[in-house]
Every structure is written in C-alpha cells, then in structure tokens.
Amino acid sequence: MTSRISNSPSTSTSPIFQAIEKAQGDLPWGSFLDAGTGRKSIEWICSLDTERWTAVTATQEMAQATRKASGPGLRRQDRILVGNWMSDQLLFGERFDTVLLDYFIGAIEGFAPYWQDRALHRVRPHVGERLYLVGVEPYVLIEPKDEAAAIVREIGRLRDACLLIAGNRPYREYPSSWVMRHLGSAGFRVLNVRYFPIQYRERFVNGQLDLCLRQLPHFSDAGLAKAMHHQIEALRKRALPLARSQEGLKHGADYLITAEPMAERHRGLPDPAQPPQASAAGSRGNAA
C-alpha cells in the first residue's frame, strides 16, 4: 500500500463516508474507482489508504474542479478522466477493488437519458471486491406530510420546471428499492442498506433557487421568465426561515447500499442487453 495522503478532514463532515469506512472494515481499499466524481467524494478518497484511484466525470469543468479539490492527494498513479459510461471503451478491461457510485444513478438523466437500467450492468465488470452506491430517495413526486416537506417538494418541482423550460434535463432520482432490484439483475449481492434522514438548510434553499435563476435568461418568453423570477423569490422568502430554524427542513433520506459482485453462475437474471443463447437443440437444427 502507498502511504496515506490527506488534504482535508473528510470523514468528519459526512456520515455517509463514515459509514462506508465502517463497512469496509479491514478490507483494503486497493485500487479505487469514483465512477461519477465530485469535489466531496474526491476529497474523501484522497484521505484513504488506496493503491491508486481513478475518477471519472462527464465534463471538463468538473474534471478541473476535481483536480483542484484533490490537491496534493493526486499522485502519479492517480487519474481524472472525462468520459461517458455509455461508451464501451471507457476503462475497457480495467477492474478496481473498490467502486463508489456517489449520487451516480440520479445524475445519469443529465448525460445519458433513459440509460439508468443499463448503468449497473455497465459498471459490473469493473467491480472487483466492493461497491458502495449512494443515492437519495425521490422527493419531488411524494405527497408531503408537513410544511417542511411541502416546501422541499415545491423547491424540487420549481427547479425541474425551470431546467426543462430552459432546455436542460433535470436529475432523476431513483428509490433504493429500484436500485436493489437492478443490482441483483446486474450480478451484485446486496450486503447492507442504510438510510440517513435529511435536514435541509439554507445552503440547499439558496443553491436550488439560484439554479432556477440561472435558467431564466434561456426562457424564450420574457413574461414567463419575469413571473418565474417572482415565484422563485417568493418561495425563497417562505423557505429560508424554516431552513434557518433549529429543526430545519426535515424531509426524505439519503441511502447507502453496500454490495459485492457475484460469480456468473449465481446470477439470477440474464443481462437484458445480451441476446439469448440458442438452445442446444436449436443449434443442431440450424446446423442440419
């Protein structure tokens, strides 16, 4: 193993990363793949005792941000790659001991729409020992039970509406139940699932609503943009007092799924992208 290089105190700020370290236990991190990298995940990975790491992102902008966040944690054996997982050539033939999918499934819609059901099959050949998948339970479509939940849902719906009107694609989150079904069909065994209740704060409110504001110049209807601007600021005015309160905006949960690859003989379902194998009888018939 290489010596530990740390450029930030990462685990103390993320209960999910703490839970991953606990789940890993004494199992070596070895080679590490961050399949959909971001600033927080790469800062954490740089604090781990890995042999090497590879971080993949879909944009040059995020690659630059990842390089900056990694700081001295980026060693000669580490890589930051720009690519799309829809390409079969991305990391062709490579396998990693540990793989992290950090809010990966939900982000796919923005870069590879309608491909979510293929994502875990695509990643499966690259997982050597352990897969950690982090996601958030969908909250935009769920009926709210209190004022905090109603505001969080309204923020999510307004954000998605602004993105769509501006010609962009919103993220699409998937529930843990959907993910676990597809992990099984992709050849993984789920070892554990943990849930982390979310308490949204001022940063969430301003971040999501500021994202809405950045879409307005791309609206084709100036009157609609003006009305939407008013709606955004009205919602901000309602949301911030609750977000700044002691309770915050409590709604929904993140989840962490720990899984490992199964041997091919234990897979219960075939890869839907692969054609069915011809039966022996059928083969003989064709040969005749």
Residue pairs with C-beta under 8 A, 6 or more apart in sequence:
1 28
1 49
1 50
1 51
2 49
2 50
2 51
2 52
2 75
2 77
3 49
4 47
4 48
4 49
5 46
5 47
5 72
5 73
5 75
6 46
6 47
6 73
7 43
7 46
7 47
7 70
7 71
7 72
7 73
8 43
8 46
8 47
8 71
9 47
10 17
10 40
10 43
10 44
10 46
10 47
11 17
11 18
11 21
11 44
11 47
12 18
14 40
14 44
15 196
16 134
16 196
16 254
16 256
17 44
19 194
19 196
19 256
20 100
20 132
20 256
20 258
21 48
23 132
23 191
23 192
23 256
23 258
24 98
24 130
27 129
27 130
28 49
28 97
29 48
29 49
29 50
29 51
29 97
29 98
30 50
30 51
30 96
30 97
30 98
30 128
30 129
31 50
31 51
31 52
31 53
31 54
31 95
31 96
31 97
31 98
31 128
32 45
32 48
32 50
32 51
32 52
32 53
32 54
32 96
32 97
32 98
32 99
32 100
33 53
33 54
33 55
33 56
33 91
33 96
33 98
33 99
33 100
33 126
34 41
34 42
34 45
34 53
34 54
34 55
34 56
34 100
34 102
35 56
35 85
35 99
35 100
35 101
35 104
35 123
35 126
36 56
36 57
36 58
36 101
36 102
36 103
36 104
36 107
37 55
37 56
37 57
37 62
37 66
37 80
37 102
38 57
38 62
38 65
38 66
38 102
38 103
39 65
39 66
39 69
40 102
41 55
41 100
41 102
42 55
42 66
42 69
42 70
42 73
43 69
43 70
43 73
45 53
45 55
45 73
45 100
46 53
46 70
46 71
46 73
46 74
47 73
50 98
51 77
51 97
52 75
52 77
52 78
52 79
53 78
53 79
54 78
54 79
54 80
54 81
54 91
54 94
54 96
55 66
55 70
55 78
55 79
55 80
55 81
56 81
56 82
56 83
56 85
56 90
56 91
57 63
57 66
57 80
57 81
57 82
58 82
58 83
58 84
58 111
59 82
60 82
63 80
63 81
63 82
66 80
67 74
67 80
70 78
70 80
74 80
81 90
81 91
83 90
83 91
84 90
84 111
84 112
85 112
85 115
85 119
85 122
85 123
86 112
86 115
86 122
91 126
94 126
95 125
95 126
95 127
95 128
96 126
96 127
96 128
97 128
97 129
97 130
98 128
98 129
98 130
98 131
98 132
99 123
99 126
99 127
99 130
99 131
99 132
100 132
100 134
101 123
101 131
101 132
101 133
101 134
102 134
103 134
103 135
103 136
104 119
104 133
104 134
104 135
105 116
105 119
105 133
105 135
105 173
105 174
105 179
106 135
106 136
106 171
106 172
106 173
106 174
107 171
108 115
108 116
108 119
108 172
109 116
109 169
109 170
109 171
109 172
110 168
110 169
110 170
110 171
112 119
113 169
116 172
116 174
117 182
117 272
118 273
120 179
120 182
120 183
120 185
120 186
120 188
121 185
121 186
121 187
121 271
121 272
121 273
123 131
123 186
124 186
124 187
124 188
124 261
127 188
127 260
127 261
128 261
129 260
129 261
130 258
130 259
130 260
131 183
131 188
131 257
131 258
131 259
131 260
131 261
132 256
132 257
132 258
133 179
133 183
133 256
133 257
133 259
134 254
134 255
134 256
134 257
135 173
135 174
135 176
135 179
135 254
135 255
135 257
136 173
136 198
136 252
136 253
136 254
136 255
137 173
137 175
137 176
137 195
137 252
137 253
137 254
137 255
138 173
138 174
138 175
139 149
139 152
139 153
139 156
139 173
139 251
139 252
140 153
140 156
140 157
140 160
140 173
142 149
142 153
142 252
144 150
144 152
144 153
144 251
147 242
148 242
148 247
148 248
148 249
148 250
148 251
149 250
149 251
149 252
151 235
151 238
151 239
151 242
151 249
152 200
152 249
152 251
152 252
153 251
154 235
155 204
155 205
155 208
155 209
155 235
155 239
156 208
158 209
158 212
158 231
158 232
158 235
159 170
159 208
159 209
159 211
159 212
160 170
162 211
162 212
162 215
162 216
162 228
162 232
163 169
163 170
163 211
163 215
164 170
165 215
165 218
165 219
165 224
165 228
166 215
166 216
166 218
166 219
167 218
168 215
168 218
176 193
176 195
176 255
176 257
179 255
179 257
180 190
180 193
180 257
183 190
183 257
183 259
184 190
184 268
184 269
185 267
185 268
185 269
185 272
186 271
187 261
187 262
187 264
187 267
188 259
188 260
188 261
188 262
189 259
189 260
189 261
189 262
189 266
190 257
190 258
190 259
191 258
191 259
191 260
192 257
192 258
193 255
193 256
193 257
193 258
194 255
194 256
195 253
195 254
195 255
196 253
196 254
196 255
196 256
197 250
197 252
197 253
198 250
198 251
198 252
198 253
198 254
199 247
199 248
199 249
199 250
200 243
200 248
200 249
200 250
200 251
201 243
201 244
201 248
201 249
202 240
202 243
202 244
204 243
204 249
205 236
205 239
205 240
205 243
205 249
206 236
206 240
209 232
209 233
209 235
209 236
209 239
212 228
212 232
213 229
213 232
216 225
216 228
216 229
217 225
219 225
219 228
239 249
242 248
242 249
243 249
270 276
278 286
